[in-house]
Every structure is written in structure tokens, then in C-alpha cells.
């Protein structure tokens, strides 16, 4: 049925969840398409669930239900929410996202376009404290700002890299992935760990099935940022996590390029874990000399070092999983 199932994944969110749910409970949509809110408790140890229940009761919302996923990881929790969803359009709203009052109306309008398989958007930051100067340059890592400014609706299938926050996706994509026995390689953030990437993996997998991804600036949300999340040390930890996920996103890119551009030479060599490992080490070596010669800032060198470390340490430790991941990805296009 054409309607929206909004999935909110929550882990120890008692201090931030009220504004998020208030925005969802206050939607102004008066059309005939059905919608629901599925709140997924991802193994919280605080009173998040009780607070969510109380807020729903006070708002007299009958289209709200709470389910539980004890396996840690946002990807597991989101998939659990999808299994419980009744409607054709899945909409992921993070527990620190505050959507506009016309969110449902706008999503239904945009998703009438059957060419759209997955739709992403950007967020505006709301900060507990004034962010440091470096944050403006790195804000996209926090799903803040527009990836493609001044674009009402843009086909982004060429890179298929969209943040999960505010993502809208057709439920049939999950059904098709399940039919192909697809196994996600990334589980997303687990508790306070900083290893994302499950959003990009989902986009990349859908792209291999033939779906298109789009980005819009007609949807947006407010992304609340507590001051504890914005420190240079935490950012470097997050950047290290990006390096970890790069390892398991690489097979998607290589398989896609082989399928659509016929780049067999690149595919053959980049499948070898040690080629990728050495390539990152060489890049870091040249980065070091650029930094020492004054051609690279200390901040950029620290960022490159963190991401390279995440990649190299992971591919060295998980080289067998890296090899096996190609078979999982190849299922989606039948490339042998």
C-alpha cells in the first residue's frame, strides 16, 4: 500500500528524543495516504522506551508502535523496523533529527516519481554550543548541509552515496535484496562506536539491482548536535571509522564499475587486498612529505592519517572477509 512507514532507531536517547517525536507527532498531513511511526529500541539501557511511550500517550497517537532489536548496530535495528513496516515507502528519521511539519506530505509528493528508488536530503545543524572553526569544513560528515546545493532533485546514481538521516526508500528494495540472499557487510554505529557506512552500502546494493538514487533540497531536517559530539578527537575517531567502512564499500564500487564500464584491469588488481593496502601506505607516505613541506595543513594530515589507518588496519585484519565480500556483492548482478 502506498503510504509511509517512518522508522526511528534509538539507543539511549532519553535526553534528545522528545523534540524528534514531537515533530513527527505534529505532522500537518491531511491526505488519504496512510502513515505510521515505528520506534526501534536498539538495546537501550536508559529510560528511552518509557519516555517514548509516555510522549505517544500524551499526544494521543495511535499510529505509533515500539519494537525491540537487541543486536547492537543501527543497520540491524533499521532492518527490524522494515520487517514491521506496513507501507511502500520507508523513511528513516534518526533520533536526533527534527523534521518539518510538512515532511510526510512532501515525501509522498516526491516519491510519486517512480524513477526514484532511494531519496536523500540534507540537514541544518542545531548546536548545544557554538561549534569550533573547523566544523564548517567537515559538517557533511555529520549529515549537515547540502551535498548538492541548488538542486531541487538530482539523480545521484553515479556515486550512490546518501546519508541515512532523512532517507526515503522503497520497501521493495529490501524485498529484492532478501530474495538475492544479500548479506550486509556493515552494521553501522554500535553504541558509541564511530563506524558508519551502512547507509552507503544500502545505496550501493540498490544501485547494483538497477535502482536509482536521488538527492533533494526540497526536504530538510534539523540535526541536533550536542557539544560532546563535536571535538577534534571524536571527529578523528569518526574519520577512522570511515576508513574501516571504505574496505567493505570498495567491492560495491569495483563490481559496479566492472558491470557498467567494463574495467576488468582495475577490477582484477583492486580485488587483491595487498594492492589496496600498499596503495594507502604509499598515499600516506606522500601525504607526510606534503605536510612537512607546508603543502598540507596539520588538520588535513591528521584526517588522512586517521582514515588510512582505519582502512589499512581493517583490510589487514579482515582480508578474508574482504575477499568473501565480493561473492556477496556479485549476487546482485550475477557477475561471476
GIFEN-V365696 format. One record per residue. N is the residue number from 1. SS is DSSP state (H for helix, E for strand, L for the rest). NEAR is the number of other ideal C-beta (glycine too) atoms within 10 Angstrom. D_CENTER is the distance of its C-alpha to the mean C-alpha in Angstrom with 2 decimals. Layout:
n:N ss:SS near:NEAR d_center:D_CENTER
n:N ss:SS near:NEAR d_center:D_CENTER
This chain:
n:1 ss:L near:8 d_center:25.27
n:2 ss:L near:11 d_center:23.67
n:3 ss:L near:17 d_center:22.08
n:4 ss:E near:26 d_center:18.86
n:5 ss:E near:22 d_center:17.42
n:6 ss:E near:26 d_center:15.28
n:7 ss:E near:26 d_center:13.38
n:8 ss:E near:26 d_center:13.19
n:9 ss:E near:26 d_center:12.29
n:10 ss:E near:26 d_center:14.64
n:11 ss:L near:22 d_center:15.87
n:12 ss:L near:18 d_center:19.05
n:13 ss:L near:24 d_center:18.29
n:14 ss:L near:16 d_center:21.94
n:15 ss:L near:11 d_center:22.29
n:16 ss:L near:18 d_center:19.52
n:17 ss:H near:21 d_center:19.09
n:18 ss:H near:14 d_center:22.23
n:19 ss:H near:14 d_center:21.29
n:20 ss:H near:25 d_center:18.02
n:21 ss:H near:24 d_center:20.11
n:22 ss:H near:13 d_center:22.98
n:23 ss:H near:18 d_center:21.10
n:24 ss:H near:27 d_center:20.14
n:25 ss:H near:16 d_center:23.69
n:26 ss:L near:13 d_center:25.18
n:27 ss:L near:19 d_center:23.94
n:28 ss:L near:10 d_center:26.83
n:29 ss:L near:16 d_center:26.28
n:30 ss:L near:6 d_center:29.66
n:31 ss:L near:11 d_center:29.20
n:32 ss:L near:6 d_center:29.86
n:33 ss:L near:16 d_center:26.46
n:34 ss:L near:13 d_center:25.39
n:35 ss:E near:21 d_center:22.29
n:36 ss:E near:18 d_center:21.28
n:37 ss:E near:22 d_center:19.12
n:38 ss:E near:23 d_center:17.99
n:39 ss:E near:27 d_center:17.52
n:40 ss:E near:24 d_center:16.27
n:41 ss:E near:21 d_center:17.90
n:42 ss:L near:27 d_center:16.22
n:43 ss:L near:17 d_center:19.48
n:44 ss:L near:18 d_center:20.26
n:45 ss:L near:8 d_center:23.58
n:46 ss:L near:13 d_center:24.37
n:47 ss:L near:12 d_center:25.52
n:48 ss:H near:22 d_center:22.18
n:49 ss:H near:17 d_center:23.28
n:50 ss:H near:11 d_center:26.73
n:51 ss:H near:18 d_center:25.55
n:52 ss:H near:25 d_center:23.28
n:53 ss:H near:14 d_center:26.27
n:54 ss:H near:12 d_center:28.64
n:55 ss:H near:19 d_center:26.65
n:56 ss:H near:20 d_center:26.41
n:57 ss:H near:10 d_center:30.13
n:58 ss:H near:10 d_center:31.13
n:59 ss:H near:14 d_center:29.30
n:60 ss:L near:8 d_center:30.91
n:61 ss:L near:17 d_center:27.76
n:62 ss:L near:8 d_center:28.49
n:63 ss:L near:15 d_center:25.29
n:64 ss:E near:21 d_center:23.35
n:65 ss:E near:14 d_center:22.98
n:66 ss:E near:16 d_center:21.75
n:67 ss:E near:14 d_center:20.80
n:68 ss:E near:13 d_center:20.23
n:69 ss:L near:21 d_center:18.18
n:70 ss:L near:10 d_center:19.89
n:71 ss:L near:13 d_center:17.94
n:72 ss:L near:16 d_center:15.82
n:73 ss:L near:23 d_center:12.09
n:74 ss:H near:23 d_center:9.27
n:75 ss:H near:24 d_center:8.93
n:76 ss:H near:21 d_center:12.70
n:77 ss:H near:26 d_center:12.78
n:78 ss:H near:27 d_center:10.66
n:79 ss:H near:20 d_center:12.85
n:80 ss:H near:21 d_center:15.79
n:81 ss:H near:23 d_center:15.16
n:82 ss:H near:20 d_center:15.06
n:83 ss:H near:12 d_center:18.32
n:84 ss:H near:13 d_center:19.89
n:85 ss:L near:20 d_center:18.95
n:86 ss:L near:14 d_center:22.03
n:87 ss:L near:17 d_center:20.92
n:88 ss:L near:15 d_center:19.72
n:89 ss:E near:24 d_center:16.78
n:90 ss:E near:23 d_center:13.79
n:91 ss:E near:26 d_center:12.18
n:92 ss:E near:24 d_center:9.44
n:93 ss:L near:23 d_center:10.82
n:94 ss:L near:24 d_center:10.05
n:95 ss:L near:21 d_center:13.40
n:96 ss:L near:23 d_center:13.92
n:97 ss:E near:22 d_center:13.36
n:98 ss:E near:21 d_center:16.70
n:99 ss:E near:24 d_center:16.88
n:100 ss:L near:16 d_center:20.05
n:101 ss:L near:12 d_center:22.88
n:102 ss:L near:13 d_center:22.69
n:103 ss:H near:28 d_center:19.00
n:104 ss:H near:22 d_center:20.03
n:105 ss:H near:17 d_center:22.80
n:106 ss:H near:18 d_center:20.75
n:107 ss:H near:25 d_center:18.04
n:108 ss:H near:19 d_center:20.98
n:109 ss:H near:13 d_center:22.70
n:110 ss:H near:19 d_center:19.99
n:111 ss:L near:20 d_center:19.11
n:112 ss:L near:9 d_center:22.84
n:113 ss:L near:11 d_center:22.18
n:114 ss:L near:7 d_center:22.02
n:115 ss:L near:9 d_center:20.87
n:116 ss:L near:20 d_center:17.32
n:117 ss:L near:22 d_center:15.24
n:118 ss:E near:24 d_center:11.80
n:119 ss:E near:26 d_center:11.86
n:120 ss:E near:27 d_center:9.68
n:121 ss:E near:26 d_center:11.35
n:122 ss:E near:24 d_center:11.87
n:123 ss:E near:26 d_center:13.12
n:124 ss:E near:12 d_center:16.46
n:125 ss:E near:17 d_center:17.00
n:126 ss:E near:13 d_center:19.48
n:127 ss:E near:15 d_center:20.80
n:128 ss:L near:13 d_center:22.97
n:129 ss:L near:10 d_center:24.78
n:130 ss:L near:9 d_center:25.18
n:131 ss:L near:18 d_center:22.55
n:132 ss:L near:13 d_center:24.12
n:133 ss:L near:7 d_center:25.04
n:134 ss:L near:14 d_center:22.49
n:135 ss:H near:18 d_center:19.55
n:136 ss:H near:11 d_center:20.07
n:137 ss:H near:11 d_center:19.56
n:138 ss:H near:18 d_center:16.32
n:139 ss:H near:18 d_center:14.78
n:140 ss:H near:12 d_center:11.98
n:141 ss:H near:17 d_center:10.53
n:142 ss:H near:19 d_center:10.48
n:143 ss:L near:26 d_center:9.01
n:144 ss:L near:22 d_center:12.74
n:145 ss:E near:15 d_center:14.88
n:146 ss:L near:16 d_center:14.78
n:147 ss:L near:18 d_center:13.46
n:148 ss:L near:15 d_center:16.46
n:149 ss:L near:8 d_center:19.20
n:150 ss:L near:7 d_center:21.97
n:151 ss:L near:15 d_center:20.34
n:152 ss:L near:10 d_center:20.78
n:153 ss:E near:17 d_center:19.05
n:154 ss:E near:16 d_center:18.15
n:155 ss:E near:12 d_center:17.57
n:156 ss:L near:22 d_center:14.84
n:157 ss:L near:17 d_center:15.34
n:158 ss:L near:9 d_center:16.98
n:159 ss:L near:13 d_center:13.86
n:160 ss:L near:25 d_center:11.14
n:161 ss:L near:15 d_center:8.43
n:162 ss:L near:25 d_center:6.50
n:163 ss:L near:24 d_center:4.05
n:164 ss:L near:24 d_center:3.42
n:165 ss:L near:20 d_center:6.47
n:166 ss:L near:25 d_center:9.33
n:167 ss:L near:24 d_center:8.12
n:168 ss:E near:26 d_center:11.33
n:169 ss:E near:26 d_center:12.02
n:170 ss:E near:19 d_center:15.46
n:171 ss:H near:15 d_center:16.28
n:172 ss:H near:13 d_center:18.47
n:173 ss:H near:19 d_center:15.67
n:174 ss:H near:20 d_center:15.15
n:175 ss:H near:10 d_center:18.95
n:176 ss:H near:17 d_center:19.37
n:177 ss:H near:20 d_center:17.03
n:178 ss:H near:12 d_center:19.07
n:179 ss:H near:9 d_center:22.23
n:180 ss:L near:15 d_center:21.47
n:181 ss:L near:8 d_center:21.07
n:182 ss:L near:19 d_center:17.67
n:183 ss:L near:12 d_center:16.49
n:184 ss:L near:18 d_center:12.95
n:185 ss:L near:23 d_center:13.52
n:186 ss:L near:21 d_center:10.61
n:187 ss:L near:19 d_center:10.53
n:188 ss:L near:24 d_center:7.88
n:189 ss:L near:20 d_center:9.69
n:190 ss:L near:17 d_center:13.18
n:191 ss:L near:11 d_center:15.30
n:192 ss:L near:10 d_center:15.67
n:193 ss:L near:15 d_center:14.54
n:194 ss:L near:18 d_center:12.29
n:195 ss:L near:21 d_center:10.66
n:196 ss:L near:23 d_center:6.86
n:197 ss:L near:24 d_center:5.80
n:198 ss:H near:23 d_center:5.43
n:199 ss:H near:24 d_center:2.87
n:200 ss:H near:23 d_center:5.72
n:201 ss:H near:24 d_center:8.10
n:202 ss:H near:28 d_center:8.05
n:203 ss:H near:28 d_center:8.78
n:204 ss:H near:22 d_center:11.26
n:205 ss:H near:24 d_center:12.85
n:206 ss:H near:23 d_center:13.41
n:207 ss:H near:25 d_center:14.89
n:208 ss:H near:23 d_center:17.26
n:209 ss:L near:16 d_center:18.43
n:210 ss:L near:11 d_center:19.40
n:211 ss:L near:20 d_center:16.96
n:212 ss:L near:16 d_center:16.18
n:213 ss:E near:25 d_center:13.16
n:214 ss:E near:23 d_center:14.17
n:215 ss:E near:22 d_center:13.45
n:216 ss:E near:23 d_center:15.71
n:217 ss:E near:16 d_center:17.24
n:218 ss:E near:13 d_center:19.08
n:219 ss:E near:24 d_center:16.37
n:220 ss:E near:17 d_center:15.34
n:221 ss:E near:22 d_center:14.89
n:222 ss:E near:18 d_center:16.18
n:223 ss:E near:23 d_center:14.01
n:224 ss:E near:19 d_center:16.47
n:225 ss:E near:21 d_center:16.74
n:226 ss:L near:12 d_center:19.37
n:227 ss:H near:12 d_center:21.45
n:228 ss:H near:10 d_center:20.67
n:229 ss:H near:16 d_center:17.15
n:230 ss:L near:21 d_center:18.69
n:231 ss:L near:11 d_center:20.96
n:232 ss:H near:14 d_center:21.33
n:233 ss:H near:7 d_center:21.49
n:234 ss:H near:13 d_center:18.18
n:235 ss:H near:22 d_center:16.58
n:236 ss:H near:19 d_center:18.23
n:237 ss:H near:16 d_center:16.99
n:238 ss:H near:21 d_center:13.36
n:239 ss:H near:21 d_center:14.46
n:240 ss:H near:21 d_center:16.08
n:241 ss:H near:21 d_center:12.89
n:242 ss:H near:20 d_center:11.48
n:243 ss:H near:22 d_center:14.81
n:244 ss:H near:23 d_center:14.46
n:245 ss:H near:22 d_center:11.38
n:246 ss:H near:20 d_center:13.25
n:247 ss:H near:27 d_center:15.88
n:248 ss:H near:23 d_center:14.19
n:249 ss:H near:21 d_center:12.41
n:250 ss:H near:20 d_center:15.93
n:251 ss:H near:24 d_center:17.53
n:252 ss:H near:23 d_center:15.40
n:253 ss:H near:19 d_center:16.51
n:254 ss:H near:19 d_center:20.01
n:255 ss:H near:23 d_center:20.49
n:256 ss:H near:20 d_center:19.35
n:257 ss:H near:15 d_center:21.69
n:258 ss:H near:20 d_center:24.43
n:259 ss:H near:17 d_center:24.15
n:260 ss:H near:11 d_center:24.27
n:261 ss:H near:10 d_center:26.06
n:262 ss:L near:10 d_center:28.14
n:263 ss:L near:14 d_center:27.44
n:264 ss:H near:10 d_center:29.09
n:265 ss:H near:9 d_center:30.27
n:266 ss:H near:14 d_center:26.89
n:267 ss:H near:19 d_center:25.46
n:268 ss:H near:12 d_center:28.39
n:269 ss:H near:12 d_center:28.20
n:270 ss:H near:18 d_center:24.48
n:271 ss:L near:17 d_center:24.46
n:272 ss:L near:13 d_center:26.71
n:273 ss:H near:18 d_center:24.92
n:274 ss:H near:10 d_center:27.71
n:275 ss:H near:12 d_center:27.51
n:276 ss:H near:20 d_center:23.94
n:277 ss:H near:19 d_center:25.04
n:278 ss:H near:12 d_center:28.10
n:279 ss:H near:15 d_center:26.36
n:280 ss:H near:20 d_center:24.11
n:281 ss:H near:12 d_center:27.23
n:282 ss:H near:10 d_center:29.22
n:283 ss:H near:13 d_center:26.67
n:284 ss:H near:17 d_center:26.72
n:285 ss:H near:9 d_center:30.52
n:286 ss:H near:10 d_center:30.82
n:287 ss:H near:18 d_center:28.37
n:288 ss:H near:14 d_center:30.69
n:289 ss:H near:10 d_center:33.67
n:290 ss:H near:14 d_center:32.03
n:291 ss:H near:17 d_center:31.30
n:292 ss:H near:10 d_center:34.86
n:293 ss:L near:8 d_center:36.38
n:294 ss:L near:7 d_center:34.73
n:295 ss:L near:10 d_center:32.56
n:296 ss:L near:17 d_center:29.30
n:297 ss:L near:12 d_center:28.58
n:298 ss:H near:8 d_center:28.22
n:299 ss:H near:14 d_center:24.79
n:300 ss:H near:14 d_center:23.52
n:301 ss:H near:16 d_center:25.30
n:302 ss:H near:15 d_center:23.75
n:303 ss:H near:23 d_center:20.24
n:304 ss:H near:20 d_center:21.14
n:305 ss:H near:18 d_center:22.90
n:306 ss:H near:19 d_center:20.03
n:307 ss:H near:21 d_center:17.60
n:308 ss:H near:20 d_center:20.51
n:309 ss:H near:17 d_center:21.47
n:310 ss:H near:25 d_center:18.13
n:311 ss:H near:25 d_center:18.41
n:312 ss:H near:19 d_center:22.15
n:313 ss:H near:15 d_center:22.44
n:314 ss:H near:22 d_center:19.84
n:315 ss:H near:22 d_center:21.27
n:316 ss:H near:13 d_center:24.71
n:317 ss:H near:12 d_center:24.05
n:318 ss:L near:17 d_center:22.01
n:319 ss:H near:16 d_center:23.92
n:320 ss:H near:9 d_center:24.92
n:321 ss:H near:15 d_center:21.43
n:322 ss:H near:22 d_center:20.50
n:323 ss:H near:13 d_center:23.51
n:324 ss:H near:14 d_center:22.80
n:325 ss:H near:21 d_center:19.26
n:326 ss:H near:17 d_center:20.95
n:327 ss:H near:11 d_center:22.75
n:328 ss:H near:20 d_center:19.67
n:329 ss:H near:26 d_center:18.22
n:330 ss:H near:16 d_center:21.71
n:331 ss:L near:17 d_center:22.01
n:332 ss:L near:22 d_center:19.91
n:333 ss:L near:17 d_center:22.44
n:334 ss:L near:8 d_center:25.48
n:335 ss:L near:14 d_center:25.91
n:336 ss:L near:5 d_center:28.24
